[in-house]
Amino acid sequence: MSIPTDEERTKLEDEMRKPLAGWMVKPVTSTETAKLLGALQPEFDALQEEVNQTAIQELAGTETHRPSLIRLMLSQLSSYPKAYWLASLAVFTMMTLMLTMAAPPYNGIAELFTMLTPAVLIAGMLYSFRTWDKGMRLIESITPYPPALLLLCRFLIVIVLNLALGLLASAYLAARMEQFPFMPFLLQWFSLLVLTGGLTAYLMMRRGIKTGIGAAILVWFIWNMADFSGHTRSGISIMLEQLVQGVALAAGLILLLLAYRRSLGIRILK
C-alpha cells in the first residue's frame, strides 16, 4: 500500500469538507453524561471489587506484605498540627494542676481523672475523623494501604498520646501526694481509656465512625455513673473493682487487635 502524498491528502480534504460541513454536532448534555456514567457504574463497581480482593489477598497472603503498624503511625504524625499537640499537653497540665491545687481526697482525684481522660480521648478521635476530608479519602483509596488502616493509625496515635500524658500526670500526682496508691489509680483510668478507644476503633470498622463514637460515649457515661471508685468499698470489694477494671482493659486491647485485623481489608469507611 502506497503512502499518500501531501497533494493527495489535500485533495481528499477538499472533497470531504463540503459533505461533512452539513453534519451538525449536538453538544453533550449533563443528562446524557449522567446516563453514560450510570451505565458504566456496574463496570466501575466490579473493577473496584476486584481491586479490593487483590489488596486483601496481598495483605493477608504473606507476612512480608503486611504493613508495619509502627511505621504507618510514624508516617501519620504529620497529619496532626502543632496546635493539637500543644492543646493536648495544655489540657492534661491544667487538669493535673487543678487536682493538686484543689487537694481533694484520693477518691475524688481518681473519679475526676477517670472521667476526664476518656473524654479527652473521645474528643481527639473525633478530631482525627473530622479532619479526614473526602479529598484525602479519595487519594488514600489508591495507596497500597487501606484507608481504614490509616485512620486506625491516627486513632492509635491519639490513644498513645493520651496514655503517655496520663502516665506523666499520674507520676506527678504520686510524687506530690502522700500515700498515693499509684497502681490502683493507674488501672482505674487506664482501663476505661483503653476500653473506650478499642470500642470506638472496632465499631468504626463494623458500623461506622458515628456508631463507634456514640458507643464510646455511652460506655464512658455508664462507667462513671456506676462509680467503680474508692468510696464504694462498702458495697463492692477492692478485688471485684480491680477485676472489672482488668476485664475492661483486656477487652479494650482485644477490640483494638480486632479493629486492626479488620482494617486490613476495608477500602471505604462509612
Order of alpha helices (4+ residues) and beta strands (2+ residues): alpha-alpha-alpha-alpha-alpha-alpha-alpha-alpha-alpha-alpha
